[in-house]
Amino acid sequence: MIEEINPHHFYNQFEPHVPQSNDRIFMLKEDQAAMMTGRDGLDFPRLAELMLSSAETETLIFLFKIDEEAYFLYEKPIDFPFLHWFPISQFRQLKPNYLAMAGITAVQLQCWRQSHRFCGVCGQPLQDSKRERARVCPHCGRIEYPQIAPCVITALIDRHQNKLLVVQGHSTGRRMALIAGYVEIGETLEQAAAREIAEEVGLRVKHLRYYGSQPWAFSSTQMMAFVGELEGSPQFTLQAEEIAAARWMSPDEISVNPDPFSIGHQMIEHFRQGRL
């Protein structure tokens, strides 16, 4: 999955960091990221390659580190002949994985910063905290942290037929997916999983068990995955505004996926292998 970057290590601790010439710089505009082509494929530019002035360098926003390299955000995109702008959706195919992980996490943090420019209480401009990853209102003291929305995703299995329910959402095109949705106020993760299944396909689930989790920066969510068994009839009724199509699939009908990008695709592959 995208966050599996061994042998590299992702360090998201907030710490004061002076930009170094070899640090990578993110520049984002209109859902595109500035990248360059190197010997090993696409990469993000280094500070030394951008030739920023001292004043411009002081405006760089520290994001995180991978191994000993720091990654920064520059919020005033500039063009160079060696830079090309790629849609951030390309991060799904970016290799090695640690660059993809860095890219989507940078996008998540930039989106949070853009949507938290002003205080929601008094309307004053927010400032960066000096001691943690947060936006602070200097007028009323309100603190805004990066938003992470809890989301459940469930592999629903009909044990009598040994089939997995896969769906296609209107936004996912032809890609196979599992039933997923945001956790609502006042419900447990298990209740959210059962509710989403009932709402989207009109089915009931039993014997829910926790599978794992994955940070999903594309939508600023934390995916929490479950495996559940069908209770009752397998006849489904689609929620038309959410689900374009659904199908019960046996392991032999599922194509091999040697490198699942998401936890949902990993569960589909594990079902194909007989591991769910």
PALO-375494 format. One record per residue: residue number from 1; residue in three letters; x negated, y, z of N, C-alpha, C in turn. Coordinates in pm, whole numbers. Layout:
PALO-375494
BATOR    k    r     npx     npy     npz    capx    capy    capz     cpx     cpy     cpz
BATOR  NUM  Ala       X       Y       Z       X       Y       Z       X       Y       Z
...
This chain:
PALO-375494
BATOR    k    r     npx     npy     npz    capx    capy    capz     cpx     cpy     cpz
BATOR    1  Met     -84    -119       0       0       0       0     -88     124       0
BATOR    2  Ile     -27     238     -27    -105     358     -53    -189     401      66
BATOR    3  Glu    -143     374     188    -218     418     307    -328     320     346
BATOR    4  Glu    -337     206     278    -441     109     307    -567     146     228
BATOR    5  Ile    -660     211     295    -775     270     225    -907     209     269
BATOR    6  Asn    -903      92     334   -1028      27     375   -1124      16     256
BATOR    7  Pro   -1254      38     280   -1323      56     409   -1327     200     460
BATOR    8  His   -1249     289     396   -1248     429     438   -1157     447     559
BATOR    9  His   -1177     559     630   -1097     589     748   -1036     728     735
BATOR   10  Phe    -906     735     763    -831     860     757    -821     919     898
BATOR   11  Tyr    -868    1044     912    -864    1112    1042    -773    1234    1030
BATOR   12  Asn    -656    1227    1095    -563    1339    1083    -568    1433    1202
BATOR   13  Gln    -667    1414    1291    -678    1504    1406    -706    1646    1358
BATOR   14  Phe    -639    1742    1421    -664    1882    1389    -790    1926    1461
BATOR   15  Glu    -882    1987    1388   -1005    2035    1450   -1060    2152    1370
BATOR   16  Pro   -1115    2252    1439   -1179    2362    1364   -1292    2306    1278
BATOR   17  His   -1297    2346    1155   -1397    2289    1064   -1441    2395     965
BATOR   18  Val   -1570    2419     958   -1626    2514     861   -1642    2442     727
BATOR   19  Pro   -1582    2493     619   -1593    2426     489   -1739    2408     445
BATOR   20  Gln   -1768    2288     396   -1900    2256     342   -1891    2240     191
BATOR   21  Ser   -2004    2254     126   -2005    2256     -21   -1948    2128     -83
BATOR   22  Asn   -1958    2014     -12   -1913    1887     -67   -1769    1853     -30
BATOR   23  Asp   -1703    1939      48   -1565    1912      86   -1472    1925     -34
BATOR   24  Arg   -1365    1845     -34   -1269    1848    -144   -1163    1955    -118
BATOR   25  Ile   -1118    2018    -228   -1024    2129    -219    -899    2094    -300
BATOR   26  Phe    -782    2112    -237    -654    2091    -305    -598    2226    -348
BATOR   27  Met    -557    2232    -474    -483    2347    -525    -358    2293    -591
BATOR   28  Leu    -243    2342    -549    -116    2290    -594     -27    2404    -644
BATOR   29  Lys      43    2379    -754     139    2477    -804     244    2404    -888
BATOR   30  Glu     369    2439    -865     480    2387    -945     475    2235    -958
BATOR   31  Asp     459    2168    -844     456    2020    -841     342    1962    -924
BATOR   32  Gln     234    2037    -936     116    1989   -1006      -6    2012    -918
BATOR   33  Ala    -107    1928    -937    -231    1938    -860    -348    1956    -955
BATOR   34  Ala    -445    2040    -914    -565    2062    -994    -662    1947    -971
BATOR   35  Met    -704    1882   -1080    -798    1771   -1071    -901    1784   -1183
BATOR   36  Met   -1006    1708   -1171   -1110    1707   -1273   -1146    1563   -1306
BATOR   37  Thr   -1202    1546   -1424   -1241    1412   -1468   -1389    1391   -1443
BATOR   38  Gly   -1420    1288   -1365   -1559    1255   -1335   -1599    1121   -1393
BATOR   39  Arg   -1715    1073   -1354   -1763     944   -1405   -1670     829   -1367
BATOR   40  Asp   -1605     841   -1249   -1520     732   -1200   -1372     760   -1218
BATOR   41  Gly   -1338     860   -1299   -1197     891   -1322   -1159    1024   -1260
BATOR   42  Leu   -1031    1041   -1228    -981    1167   -1174   -1027    1187   -1030
BATOR   43  Asp   -1052    1312    -995   -1094    1346    -859   -1053    1491    -832
BATOR   44  Phe   -1055    1527    -705   -1026    1665    -666   -1157    1744    -663
BATOR   45  Pro   -1154    1871    -699   -1277    1949    -705   -1340    1969    -567
BATOR   46  Arg   -1471    1983    -566   -1545    2014    -443   -1557    2167    -430
BATOR   47  Leu   -1581    2209    -309   -1594    2352    -283   -1703    2414    -368
BATOR   48  Ala   -1817    2347    -381   -1929    2404    -458   -1892    2427    -604
BATOR   49  Glu   -1800    2345    -657   -1763    2356    -798   -1668    2472    -823
BATOR   50  Leu   -1599    2520    -721   -1502    2627    -739   -1563    2766    -727
BATOR   51  Met   -1681    2774    -669   -1754    2901    -656   -1667    3011    -593
BATOR   52  Leu   -1603    2979    -482   -1521    3077    -412   -1610    3177    -340
BATOR   53  Ser   -1562    3299    -326   -1636    3400    -250   -1625    3368    -101
BATOR   54  Ser   -1704    3436     -21   -1698    3416     125   -1560    3447     179
BATOR   55  Ala   -1500    3554     129   -1366    3592     174   -1264    3486     135
BATOR   56  Glu   -1276    3432      14   -1183    3328     -31   -1203    3200      49
BATOR   57  Thr   -1327    3167      79   -1356    3046     155   -1295    3052     295
BATOR   58  Glu   -1292    3171     353   -1235    3187     487   -1085    3163     491
BATOR   59  Thr   -1019    3166     375    -874    3142     372    -839    2995     353
BATOR   60  Leu    -939    2908     336    -912    2766     319    -846    2708     444
BATOR   61  Ile    -747    2622     423    -672    2560     533    -721    2417     551
BATOR   62  Phe    -776    2386     669    -820    2250     697    -700    2156     704
BATOR   63  Leu    -709    2041     637    -600    1943     634    -632    1819     717
BATOR   64  Phe    -740    1749     680    -775    1623     746    -913    1581     697
BATOR   65  Lys    -959    1469     747   -1087    1413     701   -1066    1268     658
BATOR   66  Ile   -1141    1228     560   -1154    1087     525   -1302    1054     533
BATOR   67  Asp   -1334     961     624   -1474     938     660   -1531    1071     711
BATOR   68  Glu   -1642    1114     656   -1703    1239     703   -1673    1358     613
BATOR   69  Glu   -1588    1337     513   -1555    1445     421   -1426    1514     464
BATOR   70  Ala   -1429    1645     468   -1311    1723     502   -1236    1762     375
BATOR   71  Tyr   -1106    1778     389   -1018    1816     278    -946    1945     317
BATOR   72  Phe    -944    2041     225    -887    2172     252    -782    2206     146
BATOR   73  Leu    -694    2297     184    -594    2350      92    -628    2496      60
BATOR   74  Tyr    -629    2528     -70    -646    2667    -113    -513    2712    -172
BATOR   75  Glu    -451    2809    -109    -313    2844    -143    -302    2948    -255
BATOR   76  Lys    -414    2984    -318    -411    3076    -432    -476    3006    -551
BATOR   77  Pro    -401    2921    -621    -459    2840    -728    -530    2924    -834
BATOR   78  Ile    -643    2873    -879    -721    2939    -985    -749    2836   -1094
BATOR   79  Asp    -771    2883   -1214    -796    2795   -1328    -944    2800   -1367
BATOR   80  Phe    -998    2683   -1394   -1132    2670   -1451   -1122    2578   -1571
BATOR   81  Pro   -1212    2592   -1670   -1207    2504   -1786   -1218    2355   -1751
BATOR   82  Phe   -1287    2323   -1642   -1306    2182   -1607   -1191    2125   -1525
BATOR   83  Leu   -1093    2209   -1490    -978    2163   -1410    -858    2136   -1500
BATOR   84  His    -783    2033   -1466    -660    2001   -1537    -549    1985   -1434
BATOR   85  Trp    -428    2023   -1472    -315    2017   -1380    -231    1894   -1410
BATOR   86  Phe    -219    1808   -1310    -144    1683   -1325     -23    1684   -1232
BATOR   87  Pro      89    1625   -1277     206    1615   -1187     171    1531   -1064
BATOR   88  Ile     222    1572    -948     188    1499    -826     240    1356    -829
BATOR   89  Ser     337    1326    -916     383    1187    -930     271    1096    -978
BATOR   90  Gln     166    1154   -1039      53    1075   -1086     -24    1012    -971
BATOR   91  Phe      -7    1066    -849     -76    1008    -734     -36     862    -714
BATOR   92  Arg      79     821    -766     122     681    -753      24     587    -823
BATOR   93  Gln     -42     636    -929    -136     551   -1003    -282     586    -975
BATOR   94  Leu    -305     686    -891    -442     732    -869    -524     628    -793
BATOR   95  Lys    -644     602    -842    -736     511    -776    -870     580    -758
BATOR   96  Pro    -944     550    -652    -911     454    -546    -800     507    -454
BATOR   97  Asn    -749     416    -370    -633     446    -287    -655     565    -194
BATOR   98  Tyr    -777     585    -147    -797     692     -50    -774     829    -113
BATOR   99  Leu    -798     843    -244    -769     970    -310    -618     990    -325
BATOR  100  Ala    -545     881    -353    -400     891    -361    -341     928    -226
BATOR  101  Met    -391     864    -120    -345     894      16    -374    1040      50
BATOR  102  Ala    -492    1087      15    -528    1226      41    -435    1320     -37
BATOR  103  Gly    -408    1288    -161    -326    1375    -245    -184    1390    -193
BATOR  104  Ile    -118    1278    -162      21    1289    -120      32    1353      19
BATOR  105  Thr     -69    1331     104     -66    1393     237     -87    1544     226
BATOR  106  Ala    -174    1586     136    -193    1729     113     -65    1794      62
BATOR  107  Val       5    1726     -28     132    1778     -80     234    1792      33
BATOR  108  Gln     240    1692     121     333    1697     233     305    1819     322
BATOR  109  Leu     177    1842     352     143    1955     439     168    2088     370
BATOR  110  Gln     141    2095     239     166    2220     168     316    2251     163
BATOR  111  Cys     398    2149     140     544    2169     137     594    2218     272
BATOR  112  Trp     539    2160     379     577    2204     514     539    2350     535
BATOR  113  Arg     419    2389     492     375    2527     509     464    2623     429
BATOR  114  Gln     497    2585     307     579    2672     224     719    2691     280
BATOR  115  Ser     773    2587     341     909    2595     394     914    2651     536
BATOR  116  His     797    2681     593     791    2739     727     702    2864     726
BATOR  117  Arg     739    2956     640     666    3083     632     718    3184     733
BATOR  118  Phe     845    3169     771     906    3265     863     974    3191     978
BATOR  119  Cys     983    3260    1090    1044    3204    1210    1194    3188    1189
BATOR  120  Gly    1247    3070    1223    1390    3046    1209    1473    3111    1318
BATOR  121  Val    1407    3166    1421    1480    3231    1530    1487    3381    1511
BATOR  122  Cys    1370    3445    1489    1367    3591    1481    1329    3645    1344
BATOR  123  Gly    1288    3556    1252    1261    3599    1115    1123    3656    1090
BATOR  124  Gln    1037    3659    1193     902    3713    1176     812    3612    1102
BATOR  125  Pro     709    3661    1030     616    3569     963     545    3479    1065
BATOR  126  Leu     533    3351    1029     463    3256    1115     313    3261    1089
BATOR  127  Gln     236    3222    1188      91    3216    1178      44    3075    1210
BATOR  128  Asp     -78    3042    1164    -136    2912    1196    -183    2910    1340
BATOR  129  Ser    -154    2801    1409    -205    2783    1544    -356    2763    1539
BATOR  130  Lys    -426    2811    1640    -571    2796    1647    -612    2663    1711
BATOR  131  Arg    -516    2593    1775    -555    2475    1852    -485    2346    1809
BATOR  132  Glu    -386    2354    1719    -317    2233    1674    -256    2257    1538
BATOR  133  Arg    -214    2149    1472    -152    2163    1341      -7    2207    1364
BATOR  134  Ala      13    2337    1359     144    2395    1388     150    2535    1333
BATOR  135  Arg     271    2585    1314     297    2724    1276     362    2793    1395
BATOR  136  Val     312    2909    1431     353    2976    1554     407    3114    1522
BATOR  137  Cys     516    3151    1590     570    3286    1576     505    3376    1680
BATOR  138  Pro     435    3480    1637     369    3570    1733     467    3659    1809
BATOR  139  His     592    3664    1762     691    3752    1825     768    3682    1937
BATOR  140  Cys     826    3564    1906     908    3495    2008     842    3368    2062
BATOR  141  Gly     730    3326    2002     657    3211    2053     705    3077    2003
BATOR  142  Arg     803    3072    1912     851    2945    1860     739    2872    1786
BATOR  143  Ile     733    2739    1804     631    2657    1741     698    2559    1644
BATOR  144  Glu     647    2550    1524     698    2457    1424     589    2357    1387
BATOR  145  Tyr     621    2228    1402     527    2121    1369     566    2058    1235
BATOR  146  Pro     473    1988    1170     508    1920    1044     631    1830    1063
BATOR  147  Gln     723    1839     969     847    1762     980     829    1622     923
BATOR  148  Ile     870    1523    1001     865    1384     958    1002    1324     986
BATOR  149  Ala    1074    1282     881    1209    1231     897    1207    1078     906
BATOR  150  Pro    1272    1020    1008    1276     874    1020    1371     813     917
BATOR  151  Cys    1324     709     849    1402     644     744    1390     492     759
BATOR  152  Val    1500     420     741    1497     275     748    1511     216     609
BATOR  153  Ile    1446     102     588    1455      29     461    1468    -118     496
BATOR  154  Thr    1559    -189     428    1591    -326     467    1587    -421     349
BATOR  155  Ala    1520    -534     370    1526    -645     275    1641    -734     319
BATOR  156  Leu    1751    -731     245    1870    -809     278    1867    -940     200
BATOR  157  Ile    1866   -1052     273    1848   -1185     211    1973   -1270     233
BATOR  158  Asp    2019   -1333     127    2124   -1434     135    2054   -1570     151
BATOR  159  Arg    2049   -1621     273    1974   -1744     300    2039   -1865     234
BATOR  160  His    2170   -1863     213    2238   -1978     152    2193   -1997       7
BATOR  161  Gln    2169   -1886     -64    2127   -1894    -204    1978   -1863    -222
BATOR  162  Asn    1909   -1823    -112    1771   -1779    -118    1754   -1668    -222
BATOR  163  Lys    1834   -1562    -203    1827   -1448    -294    1814   -1318    -216
BATOR  164  Leu    1745   -1224    -278    1721   -1092    -220    1804    -989    -296
BATOR  165  Leu    1867    -896    -223    1943    -790    -288    1849    -676    -326
BATOR  166  Val    1839    -647    -455    1760    -534    -502    1854    -433    -567
BATOR  167  Val    1819    -307    -556    1906    -201    -608    1824    -106    -695
BATOR  168  Gln    1896     -28    -772    1836      80    -850    1911     208    -816
BATOR  169  Gly    1838     303    -759    1898     433    -730    1899     520    -854
BATOR  170  His    1980     624    -852    1986     714    -967    1853     787    -989
BATOR  171  Ser    1775     804    -881    1650     878    -893    1529     788    -917
BATOR  172  Thr    1546     655    -907    1432     565    -922    1421     503   -1061
BATOR  173  Gly    1514     538   -1150    1508     482   -1284    1530     332   -1282
BATOR  174  Arg    1444     258   -1351    1460     113   -1362    1382      37   -1255
BATOR  175  Arg    1317     109   -1164    1238      42   -1062    1326     -31    -961
BATOR  176  Met    1286    -153    -926    1356    -226    -822    1327    -161    -687
BATOR  177  Ala    1427    -159    -602    1411    -100    -469    1498    -176    -370
BATOR  178  Leu    1480    -143    -244    1563    -200    -138    1650     -89     -80
BATOR  179  Ile    1752    -128      -8    1844     -31      51    1771      48     160
BATOR  180  Ala    1781     179     152    1710     266     246    1792     391     272
BATOR  181  Gly    1764     455     384    1834     580     415    1784     640     545
BATOR  182  Tyr    1820     764     567    1773     837     685    1852     796     809
BATOR  183  Val    1783     801     922    1845     773    1051    1928     894    1091
BATOR  184  Glu    2052     869    1133    2141     977    1174    2129    1002    1325
BATOR  185  Ile    2180    1114    1369    2178    1150    1510    2256    1046    1592
BATOR  186  Gly    2197    1003    1703    2268     918    1797    2272     770    1764
BATOR  187  Glu    2192     723    1667    2194     581    1635    2054     521    1645
BATOR  188  Thr    2050     391    1673    1923     320    1676    1879     291    1533
BATOR  189  Leu    1754     246    1518    1706     210    1385    1788      94    1328
BATOR  190  Glu    1821      -3    1414    1898    -119    1368    2039     -77    1324
BATOR  191  Gln    2099      14    1399    2232      64    1360    2224     140    1228
BATOR  192  Ala    2117     216    1208    2100     288    1083    2087     193     965
BATOR  193  Ala    2011      84     983    1993     -14     877    2127     -79     840
BATOR  194  Ala    2204    -117     941    2334    -181     916    2430     -82     849
BATOR  195  Arg    2429      44     894    2518     145     835    2485     170     688
BATOR  196  Glu    2355     183     656    2316     208     518    2359      93     427
BATOR  197  Ile    2344     -29     473    2386    -144     392    2537    -142     370
BATOR  198  Ala    2612    -112     475    2758    -105     462    2801       7     370
BATOR  199  Glu    2735     122     382    2773     238     300    2738     218     153
BATOR  200  Glu    2618     167     126    2568     166     -13    2614      46     -93
BATOR  201  Val    2635     -70     -27    2677    -189    -103    2795    -263     -39
BATOR  202  Gly    2848    -212      72    2967    -273     133    2945    -411     191
BATOR  203  Leu    2821    -441     234    2790    -573     290    2757    -561     438
BATOR  204  Arg    2756    -677     507    2722    -682     648    2590    -757     665
BATOR  205  Val    2517    -721     768    2386    -780     793    2381    -835     935
BATOR  206  Lys    2304    -943     953    2282   -1000    1086    2135   -1037    1100
BATOR  207  His    2096   -1064    1224    1958   -1108    1254    1852   -1012    1199
BATOR  208  Leu    1873    -883    1221    1773    -785    1180    1646    -803    1262
BATOR  209  Arg    1532    -800    1194    1404    -804    1265    1310    -701    1202
BATOR  210  Tyr    1229    -644    1288    1135    -540    1243    1025    -601    1159
BATOR  211  Tyr     990    -533    1050     886    -581     958     759    -497     967
BATOR  212  Gly     773    -365     964     655    -278     966     695    -135     932
BATOR  213  Ser     596     -49     918     624      92     887     522     146     789
BATOR  214  Gln     557     260     730     468     325     634     497     474     629
BATOR  215  Pro     394     558     639     417     701     614     441     722     466
BATOR  216  Trp     546     797     434     581     820     293     586     970     269
BATOR  217  Ala     471    1024     230     455    1169     222     536    1231     110
BATOR  218  Phe     574    1153       8     649    1210    -104     778    1277     -58
BATOR  219  Ser     838    1223      50     961    1282     102     948    1318     250
BATOR  220  Ser     825    1325     300     798    1359     440     874    1268     535
BATOR  221  Thr     874    1140     506     947    1044     588     852     942     649
BATOR  222  Gln     899     879     756     832     763     813     923     644     786
BATOR  223  Met     878     555     697     960     440     660     944     330     765
BATOR  224  Met    1057     283     818    1057     173     915    1136      58     855
BATOR  225  Ala    1068     -53     831    1122    -161     749    1175    -275     835
BATOR  226  Phe    1286    -333     786    1349    -446     853    1379    -555     751
BATOR  227  Val    1389    -678     801    1439    -791     724    1568    -835     790
BATOR  228  Gly    1673    -855     710    1802    -897     764    1866   -1003     678
BATOR  229  Glu    1960   -1075     736    2030   -1181     665    2174   -1140     638
BATOR  230  Leu    2222   -1180     522    2360   -1149     483    2457   -1220     577
BATOR  231  Glu    2559   -1146     620    2668   -1203     698    2796   -1192     615
BATOR  232  Gly    2855   -1305     581    2979   -1303     504    2955   -1314     354
BATOR  233  Ser    3049   -1261     279    3048   -1274     133    2935   -1193      71
BATOR  234  Pro    2874   -1246     -39    2770   -1171    -110    2826   -1072    -212
BATOR  235  Gln    2958   -1063    -224    3019    -972    -321    3001    -828    -274
BATOR  236  Phe    2929    -748    -352    2901    -611    -308    2988    -510    -383
BATOR  237  Thr    3000    -392    -322    3070    -277    -381    2977    -158    -373
BATOR  238  Leu    2940    -104    -488    2838       1    -492    2894     137    -452
BATOR  239  Gln    2814     213    -379    2842     354    -355    2789     429    -476
BATOR  240  Ala    2877     466    -566    2838     511    -700    2746     632    -699
BATOR  241  Glu    2764     723    -603    2680     843    -604    2538     816    -556
BATOR  242  Glu    2516     701    -493    2382     667    -443    2315     556    -525
BATOR  243  Ile    2390     454    -564    2335     334    -624    2384     319    -768
BATOR  244  Ala    2291     304    -861    2327     287   -1002    2356     141   -1035
BATOR  245  Ala    2283      49    -971    2300     -93    -998    2243    -174    -883
BATOR  246  Ala    2291    -298    -869    2240    -390    -767    2246    -531    -821
BATOR  247  Arg    2162    -617    -763    2156    -754    -813    2095    -845    -708
BATOR  248  Trp    2151    -965    -693    2089   -1068    -609    1985   -1141    -694
BATOR  249  Met    1861   -1148    -647    1753   -1209    -726    1685   -1321    -648
BATOR  250  Ser    1657   -1429    -718    1582   -1540    -659    1432   -1512    -675
BATOR  251  Pro    1346   -1579    -600    1201   -1555    -612    1149   -1570    -753
BATOR  252  Asp    1201   -1671    -833    1147   -1688    -970    1185   -1576   -1064
BATOR  253  Glu    1287   -1494   -1029    1330   -1384   -1116    1252   -1255   -1092
BATOR  254  Ile    1168   -1256    -991    1095   -1134    -954     954   -1139   -1012
BATOR  255  Ser     915   -1034   -1080     781   -1028   -1139     675   -1013   -1030
BATOR  256  Val     557   -1067   -1059     445   -1056    -965     402    -911    -952
BATOR  257  Asn     376    -869    -828     325    -733    -802     200    -748    -716
BATOR  258  Pro      82    -753    -779     -41    -779    -702     -86    -666    -611
BATOR  259  Asp     -36    -545    -635     -82    -429    -557      37    -340    -524
BATOR  260  Pro     124    -382    -430     243    -303    -398     204    -165    -345
BATOR  261  Phe     272     -63    -398     242      75    -361     315     115    -233
BATOR  262  Ser     435      61    -214     518      99    -100     553     -23     -17
BATOR  263  Ile     603       2     103     641    -108     191     761    -184     134
BATOR  264  Gly     849    -112      61     961    -179      -2     914    -278    -107
BATOR  265  His     821    -236    -192     769    -326    -296     687    -440    -234
BATOR  266  Gln     624    -414    -120     552    -521     -52     650    -627      -2
BATOR  267  Met     763    -584      53     862    -681     100     919    -763     -16
BATOR  268  Ile     943    -697    -130     992    -770    -248     890    -876    -290
BATOR  269  Glu     762    -839    -290     658    -934    -328     647   -1048    -226
BATOR  270  His     659   -1015     -98     654   -1120       5     773   -1215      -6
BATOR  271  Phe     890   -1163     -44    1004   -1253     -66     974   -1346    -183
BATOR  272  Arg     918   -1290    -291     883   -1375    -406     788   -1487    -366
BATOR  273  Gln     698   -1457    -273     600   -1555    -227     656   -1650    -120
BATOR  274  Gly     780   -1629     -78     839   -1712      26     792   -1676     166
BATOR  275  Arg     755   -1549     187     697   -1508     316     792   -1423     400
BATOR  276  Leu     918   -1405     355    1013   -1328     436    1115   -1422     499
